[in-house]
Amino acid sequence: MRMVEDRYSKDRARLELALRFLRHEARTQTIRLWTGLTDDRIRKLHRAYCSRIPLLVPRHRGKSPHQVSYFTRSPRLKEETAVLASLLTLVGVMQSGAVDSGPVGRPPADQEQTPYGVARGLLLCQAFEAYRALIPSAQISFEHAVFLTAALSRGDQLRLDTCAECGGLIVVDRFPLRDPRCRHCNNAGPWK
């Protein structure tokens, strides 16, 4: 009997995570990747639960975001990306040792973790909800937060680093040309 209860609790957790992703306007392929549910099951969940919400939750179609240049496009996006990455690290979505001390190769294969799964998905939702509470007019969508999580986990194009001046957490290209500095230290100039 205990095995059956455990199986249903895992299914329930996957369904609850899928509903949470739907409320954050995640695409079907993203929900499938994190929960393991089929496309048909996800669409049925949306019809059954999200259509009752007074403000209809929109369904986005097409490919999920896939360009890391989005996160470094403007100073504001760089700052928002740093805030989101900090929250992802604080709640445990990102490994605590994910901050690089330099542009060295990728971690060994046995230390890499897949960024997907129900437990990490719940943590991702917590981090994103805290991010939206801190920055109500945020420009980074949930889909971009999912992509940022995957990109930072892979570490092939973006990585976490610390500001050369203040030591704050920032997101930088994998191989930056200069010492990484946050927006505030960059604005302080050489007369600091």
Backbone bond lengths (Angstrom), bond angles and torsions (degrees), N, CA, C in turn:
res aa  C-N    CA-C-N  psi(-1)  N-CA   C-N-CA  omega(-1)  CA-C   N-CA-C  phi
1 M - - - 1.454 - - 1.524 111.58 -
2 R 1.301 117.16 -35.31 1.449 120.36 -178.03 1.526 112.15 -65.47
3 M 1.337 117.34 -35.96 1.457 120.27 178.44 1.518 111.00 -62.91
4 V 1.316 117.52 -38.48 1.465 121.40 -179.92 1.524 110.00 -65.69
5 E 1.335 116.29 -45.27 1.456 119.99 179.10 1.528 110.84 -60.37
6 D 1.333 116.56 -40.73 1.455 120.44 179.20 1.525 110.81 -64.77
7 R 1.331 117.08 -41.09 1.459 120.21 179.78 1.524 110.78 -62.63
8 Y 1.309 117.15 -43.11 1.455 119.72 -179.99 1.514 112.61 -69.20
9 S 1.316 117.09 -33.15 1.463 118.79 178.14 1.525 110.37 -67.43
10 K 1.338 116.72 -35.70 1.473 119.25 176.71 1.521 110.55 -67.43
11 D 1.328 117.34 -41.28 1.463 120.69 177.82 1.519 110.99 -64.01
12 R 1.326 115.69 -41.71 1.467 119.61 179.51 1.528 110.94 -63.55
13 A 1.333 116.95 -41.24 1.467 120.56 178.59 1.527 110.53 -63.18
14 R 1.329 117.63 -39.41 1.470 120.47 178.20 1.522 111.13 -65.05
15 L 1.343 116.51 -40.67 1.469 120.32 179.51 1.529 111.15 -67.84
16 E 1.326 116.82 -41.69 1.469 119.95 178.50 1.522 111.34 -64.23
17 L 1.337 117.09 -39.30 1.457 119.65 177.14 1.526 110.35 -65.57
18 A 1.329 116.72 -40.60 1.472 120.02 178.51 1.523 110.65 -61.10
19 L 1.319 117.79 -42.22 1.466 120.74 177.93 1.528 111.52 -64.26
20 R 1.307 116.11 -38.56 1.465 119.78 178.29 1.528 110.48 -65.87
21 F 1.334 116.62 -41.74 1.459 120.82 176.21 1.527 110.27 -62.73
22 L 1.331 117.54 -40.71 1.462 120.80 178.73 1.522 111.08 -61.08
23 R 1.320 117.43 -40.54 1.461 120.70 179.00 1.530 111.74 -65.47
24 H 1.336 116.05 -25.78 1.464 120.63 177.04 1.529 111.72 -91.28
25 E 1.331 117.01 11.02 1.463 124.47 175.72 1.527 113.09 65.07
26 A 1.320 116.82 37.14 1.462 120.70 177.45 1.527 109.83 -75.62
27 R 1.315 115.74 150.27 1.451 121.91 177.39 1.526 110.05 -76.20
28 T 1.318 115.06 158.93 1.459 121.39 -178.43 1.521 111.21 -57.90
29 Q 1.321 117.75 -43.63 1.466 120.57 -177.67 1.530 111.41 -64.12
30 T 1.314 117.23 -33.82 1.461 121.04 177.87 1.526 110.14 -68.32
31 I 1.322 116.62 -44.49 1.464 120.65 179.52 1.519 109.87 -63.54
32 R 1.320 117.07 -41.93 1.465 121.33 179.22 1.523 110.75 -60.79
33 L 1.318 116.76 -42.20 1.458 121.74 -178.04 1.531 111.75 -64.36
34 W 1.326 117.28 -41.64 1.467 121.41 -176.13 1.522 113.66 -83.66
35 T 1.352 117.79 -27.13 1.459 119.64 -175.24 1.521 114.04 -109.62
36 G 1.313 117.23 -24.54 1.459 120.11 -176.32 1.517 113.25 82.84
37 L 1.325 117.84 5.43 1.464 120.91 178.27 1.527 110.08 -76.41
38 T 1.314 115.93 155.96 1.461 120.14 178.27 1.526 110.25 -78.35
39 D 1.329 115.74 159.64 1.466 120.64 178.43 1.525 110.96 -58.83
40 D 1.324 116.44 -41.13 1.458 120.83 -179.48 1.530 111.23 -62.65
41 R 1.328 116.74 -43.10 1.470 121.07 179.56 1.525 110.74 -63.73
42 I 1.321 116.84 -38.51 1.474 121.17 -179.99 1.525 110.09 -66.39
43 R 1.324 116.99 -43.23 1.469 120.24 178.77 1.532 110.80 -63.77
44 K 1.325 116.80 -39.97 1.465 120.17 178.03 1.521 111.34 -65.11
45 L 1.326 117.41 -38.87 1.465 120.82 175.70 1.521 110.77 -60.98
46 H 1.320 116.04 -43.40 1.465 119.79 179.85 1.520 111.01 -62.73
47 R 1.309 116.77 -45.88 1.476 120.06 179.17 1.521 111.62 -64.13
48 A 1.334 117.18 -40.13 1.465 120.71 -174.80 1.528 113.08 -75.62
49 Y 1.324 117.68 -37.79 1.462 119.60 -171.93 1.520 114.61 -112.16
50 C 1.296 118.09 -39.49 1.465 119.80 -175.26 1.517 112.72 -82.70
51 S 1.313 118.60 -19.51 1.463 119.47 178.50 1.527 111.40 -74.35
52 R 1.338 117.38 -15.77 1.470 121.14 178.30 1.526 112.76 -81.33
53 I 1.318 116.41 -17.40 1.466 120.77 -178.26 1.528 108.19 -68.75
54 P 1.347 117.89 131.86 1.462 120.00 -177.58 1.531 113.26 -54.54
55 L 1.313 117.38 -46.79 1.452 120.26 175.89 1.523 106.30 -91.92
56 L 1.298 116.39 105.58 1.455 121.89 -174.67 1.523 111.29 -55.68
57 V 1.329 115.77 130.03 1.450 121.41 177.77 1.524 107.64 -77.79
58 P 1.343 117.71 116.16 1.467 119.49 -177.31 1.522 111.97 -69.30
59 R 1.319 115.64 149.25 1.465 122.00 176.36 1.515 107.85 -106.95
60 H 1.298 116.13 120.23 1.459 121.23 179.25 1.523 109.11 -88.00
61 R 1.305 115.92 140.16 1.452 121.57 179.78 1.518 109.22 -112.92
62 G 1.317 114.77 166.75 1.455 120.05 176.52 1.512 112.43 91.21
63 K 1.313 114.15 -168.94 1.453 121.00 -176.47 1.523 111.20 -73.85
64 S 1.307 115.01 148.13 1.460 121.13 173.76 1.520 108.72 -73.63
65 P 1.333 117.60 160.31 1.464 120.15 177.86 1.535 110.76 -55.82
66 H 1.333 116.19 142.28 1.455 119.44 -177.62 1.530 113.68 -146.04
67 Q 1.322 118.58 12.26 1.463 121.01 179.31 1.530 110.04 -112.71
68 V 1.326 115.55 119.34 1.461 119.75 -178.63 1.520 112.13 -70.65
69 S 1.323 117.11 -18.87 1.465 119.74 179.53 1.529 111.87 -62.70
70 Y 1.330 117.74 -19.45 1.467 120.96 177.71 1.529 110.60 -57.06
71 F 1.321 117.34 -40.55 1.462 121.88 -174.15 1.521 113.40 -75.21
72 T 1.319 117.85 -14.99 1.465 121.32 -179.99 1.522 111.56 -117.00
73 R 1.308 116.68 16.34 1.466 122.26 -175.20 1.522 113.48 -67.02
74 S 1.317 117.33 -38.32 1.469 120.63 -177.37 1.531 108.85 -142.98
75 P 1.331 117.02 161.61 1.471 119.42 177.88 1.530 112.46 -58.85
76 R 1.334 116.40 -37.82 1.470 118.87 179.67 1.522 111.03 -65.37
77 L 1.333 117.53 -43.41 1.461 119.97 178.88 1.525 111.39 -66.14
78 K 1.315 117.60 -35.24 1.465 120.11 176.20 1.523 110.55 -61.52
79 E 1.338 115.27 -42.71 1.466 119.83 -179.68 1.533 111.07 -67.87
80 E 1.333 116.85 -43.83 1.462 119.98 177.83 1.523 111.31 -63.26
81 T 1.326 116.72 -37.80 1.459 121.05 178.29 1.519 110.22 -63.59
82 A 1.325 117.09 -40.32 1.463 121.02 178.21 1.532 110.98 -64.67
83 V 1.328 116.83 -40.96 1.469 120.48 178.36 1.528 109.51 -63.39
84 L 1.325 116.87 -47.93 1.462 120.80 179.90 1.524 111.19 -62.54
85 A 1.322 117.91 -43.26 1.466 121.22 178.86 1.529 110.90 -63.24
86 S 1.328 116.84 -37.56 1.460 120.62 176.89 1.528 110.61 -62.30
87 L 1.325 116.19 -44.32 1.466 120.12 179.31 1.524 111.10 -66.42
88 L 1.324 116.94 -39.80 1.466 120.44 177.36 1.528 110.73 -60.62
89 T 1.325 116.07 -37.44 1.460 120.62 178.43 1.527 111.09 -72.60
90 L 1.335 116.08 -42.11 1.472 120.28 -177.84 1.524 112.95 -63.56
91 V 1.338 117.39 -41.21 1.465 118.98 -177.66 1.522 112.45 -82.53
92 G 1.335 117.05 -11.90 1.460 119.53 174.91 1.512 116.11 102.99
93 V 1.337 117.75 9.37 1.460 119.31 176.42 1.521 109.36 -68.49
94 M 1.328 116.09 -43.53 1.469 121.97 177.02 1.520 108.49 -93.73
95 Q 1.295 116.27 149.60 1.457 120.45 176.91 1.518 109.67 -63.88
96 S 1.312 116.74 145.50 1.465 119.37 -179.36 1.515 111.46 -67.70
97 G 1.308 118.59 -26.60 1.460 121.65 179.19 1.511 112.34 -92.60
98 A 1.325 117.79 20.46 1.457 120.66 -175.67 1.521 113.27 -77.53
99 V 1.333 118.31 -11.18 1.456 120.21 179.49 1.517 108.26 -75.44
100 D 1.316 116.50 122.43 1.459 122.38 -179.03 1.515 110.39 -81.52
101 S 1.309 115.09 148.30 1.460 118.94 172.45 1.513 110.45 -96.66
102 G 1.295 117.79 -7.29 1.454 122.02 179.12 1.508 110.44 -179.37
103 P 1.332 116.77 168.19 1.455 120.10 -178.02 1.521 112.59 -77.68
104 V 1.305 115.80 73.60 1.457 122.02 177.34 1.522 106.94 -96.89
105 G 1.315 118.61 172.15 1.462 121.96 -179.43 1.504 113.02 -63.20
106 R 1.297 115.26 -179.86 1.468 121.15 -179.52 1.517 110.22 -68.17
107 P 1.345 117.14 158.10 1.463 119.10 177.35 1.528 109.81 -67.49
108 P 1.318 117.60 158.03 1.461 120.06 178.10 1.522 111.18 -57.60
109 A 1.321 116.05 153.12 1.461 121.34 -174.69 1.523 112.53 -59.44
110 D 1.332 117.76 -31.50 1.464 119.10 -178.56 1.523 112.04 -73.61
111 Q 1.350 118.50 -16.11 1.459 121.13 178.80 1.518 112.63 -95.36
112 E 1.330 117.74 -12.83 1.458 120.10 -179.95 1.529 109.39 -73.15
113 Q 1.304 115.32 143.32 1.452 120.27 176.52 1.509 108.32 -122.05
114 T 1.319 115.53 143.51 1.449 118.51 175.06 1.524 108.23 -70.38
115 P 1.316 118.33 137.55 1.462 119.36 -177.99 1.519 112.90 -79.00
116 Y 1.334 118.73 4.23 1.453 121.42 -174.50 1.526 111.26 -107.26
117 G 1.329 115.32 163.59 1.457 121.77 178.96 1.516 110.11 134.21
118 V 1.317 115.50 158.44 1.466 121.18 -175.37 1.528 111.42 -65.81
119 A 1.319 117.36 -46.13 1.468 119.83 -177.45 1.536 110.82 -62.48
120 R 1.321 116.81 -45.31 1.469 120.00 179.27 1.522 110.63 -71.01
121 G 1.328 117.77 -30.02 1.462 121.09 176.61 1.519 111.79 -64.05
122 L 1.322 116.39 -40.33 1.467 120.12 177.20 1.529 110.76 -64.81
123 L 1.332 115.89 -40.25 1.468 119.57 177.15 1.527 111.03 -65.56
124 L 1.329 116.32 -38.50 1.462 120.79 177.10 1.527 110.56 -60.68
125 C 1.327 116.93 -43.44 1.468 120.38 178.02 1.525 111.01 -62.39
126 Q 1.328 117.09 -42.08 1.466 120.17 178.42 1.532 110.84 -61.13
127 A 1.318 116.03 -44.99 1.467 119.99 -179.54 1.529 110.86 -64.20
128 F 1.344 117.11 -42.72 1.455 119.98 -178.95 1.525 111.33 -66.86
129 E 1.327 117.20 -39.70 1.463 120.53 178.73 1.529 110.87 -66.04
130 A 1.321 117.57 -37.71 1.469 120.45 176.20 1.534 109.99 -66.82
131 Y 1.317 116.15 -39.46 1.469 121.35 177.80 1.523 110.61 -61.17
132 R 1.332 117.28 -44.35 1.466 120.54 179.05 1.529 111.52 -68.00
133 A 1.318 117.41 -30.24 1.468 120.22 176.60 1.535 110.73 -71.17
134 L 1.324 116.68 -36.66 1.465 120.55 179.02 1.526 112.06 -74.09
135 I 1.340 116.41 -37.34 1.463 121.47 -177.34 1.531 107.88 -126.75
136 P 1.332 118.27 85.79 1.470 120.64 -176.12 1.527 113.99 -60.31
137 S 1.332 117.78 -32.71 1.468 120.60 179.96 1.529 110.73 -97.77
138 A 1.314 116.41 38.01 1.463 121.79 -175.72 1.518 111.78 -63.24
139 Q 1.320 115.70 145.89 1.451 121.84 179.68 1.528 112.50 -95.71
140 I 1.322 117.56 -16.75 1.457 121.26 -178.06 1.521 109.36 -87.41
141 S 1.325 115.53 121.70 1.463 121.39 179.55 1.529 109.95 -82.76
142 F 1.319 115.37 172.03 1.456 120.22 178.40 1.527 110.87 -62.75
143 E 1.315 116.93 -40.73 1.473 120.66 178.71 1.528 110.67 -60.86
144 H 1.336 116.74 -39.26 1.459 119.67 176.79 1.530 110.68 -68.00
145 A 1.319 117.75 -34.89 1.471 120.94 177.00 1.528 110.50 -64.47
146 V 1.330 116.41 -39.82 1.465 120.89 177.11 1.523 109.54 -63.21
147 F 1.340 116.32 -44.38 1.460 120.52 179.64 1.525 111.11 -64.75
148 L 1.328 117.15 -40.95 1.466 120.87 177.92 1.525 110.60 -60.66
149 T 1.323 117.27 -42.67 1.458 121.46 178.27 1.522 110.85 -59.04
150 A 1.328 115.96 -46.56 1.465 119.80 -179.80 1.526 111.20 -66.18
151 A 1.337 116.96 -41.78 1.466 120.52 -178.45 1.528 111.32 -65.68
152 L 1.325 117.15 -41.12 1.457 119.85 178.69 1.527 111.41 -70.53
153 S 1.324 117.22 -33.27 1.466 120.42 177.53 1.524 110.87 -66.78
154 R 1.332 115.80 -41.19 1.474 119.82 177.94 1.518 110.54 -69.41
155 G 1.332 116.66 -44.57 1.450 121.89 179.42 1.514 114.81 73.40
156 D 1.328 117.81 13.81 1.459 119.02 -177.50 1.521 113.30 -85.13
157 Q 1.338 118.81 -25.03 1.457 121.33 -179.86 1.522 113.13 -122.66
158 L 1.319 117.14 -34.32 1.467 122.53 178.04 1.515 108.95 -124.51
159 R 1.326 115.29 152.29 1.461 119.93 175.81 1.516 109.56 -149.23
160 L 1.316 115.27 159.89 1.455 121.44 173.87 1.520 108.22 -84.83
161 D 1.311 115.99 141.37 1.457 121.15 177.98 1.520 107.31 -148.10
162 T 1.310 116.46 178.57 1.457 120.73 176.49 1.522 109.28 -115.67
163 C 1.315 115.81 148.83 1.462 121.87 178.51 1.530 108.70 -64.15
164 A 1.322 115.98 135.75 1.462 121.36 -179.36 1.532 112.00 -65.00
165 E 1.343 117.10 -24.33 1.475 121.06 -177.02 1.536 112.23 -93.28
166 C 1.334 116.38 -55.30 1.471 119.74 -171.45 1.524 114.06 -105.52
167 G 1.314 117.38 -13.68 1.458 119.84 178.83 1.517 114.05 84.01
168 G 1.336 118.10 7.65 1.462 121.15 178.93 1.524 111.69 -71.29
169 L 1.311 116.43 153.69 1.457 121.90 -179.84 1.525 109.87 -73.85
170 I 1.332 116.69 130.95 1.459 122.23 177.08 1.523 109.26 -138.19
171 V 1.321 115.64 161.07 1.459 122.55 175.54 1.516 107.49 -106.87
172 V 1.322 116.33 127.39 1.469 121.32 -177.11 1.521 109.94 -130.42
173 D 1.334 114.85 165.44 1.455 120.33 171.76 1.515 108.64 -61.29
174 R 1.305 115.87 158.28 1.466 119.81 -176.92 1.531 112.01 -58.57
175 F 1.324 117.63 -40.79 1.456 121.74 -179.85 1.527 109.40 -126.61
176 P 1.344 118.05 82.19 1.466 120.13 -178.15 1.530 111.27 -70.21
177 L 1.330 115.45 151.45 1.462 120.95 -179.79 1.526 112.33 -79.06
178 R 1.334 117.38 -29.86 1.465 122.63 -178.49 1.520 109.44 -122.48
179 D 1.318 115.03 170.46 1.463 119.25 173.37 1.524 108.23 -61.67
180 P 1.315 117.76 131.62 1.466 119.65 -178.20 1.522 111.65 -68.19
181 R 1.321 114.71 134.59 1.463 121.37 178.11 1.520 108.25 -135.42
182 C 1.320 116.01 143.96 1.466 120.56 178.12 1.528 110.30 -75.02
183 R 1.309 115.98 171.24 1.470 121.86 -178.32 1.528 111.93 -60.48
184 H 1.318 116.07 -40.63 1.464 119.81 -176.37 1.528 111.55 -69.71
185 C 1.326 117.54 -39.73 1.470 120.47 178.50 1.523 110.94 -71.69
186 N 1.328 117.31 -32.16 1.465 120.40 175.86 1.527 111.21 -65.61
187 N 1.329 117.04 -37.75 1.460 121.65 -179.77 1.513 112.48 -75.17
188 A 1.345 117.85 -20.27 1.453 121.12 -178.64 1.523 111.48 -69.53
189 G 1.323 116.93 -29.36 1.466 120.90 177.37 1.508 113.23 75.41
190 P 1.326 116.74 -178.42 1.463 121.56 -175.11 1.541 113.41 -75.27
191 W 1.320 118.89 -14.35 1.461 121.64 -177.41 1.522 113.14 -82.99
192 K 1.289 117.39 4.93 1.472 121.97 -177.11 1.499 113.17 -56.64
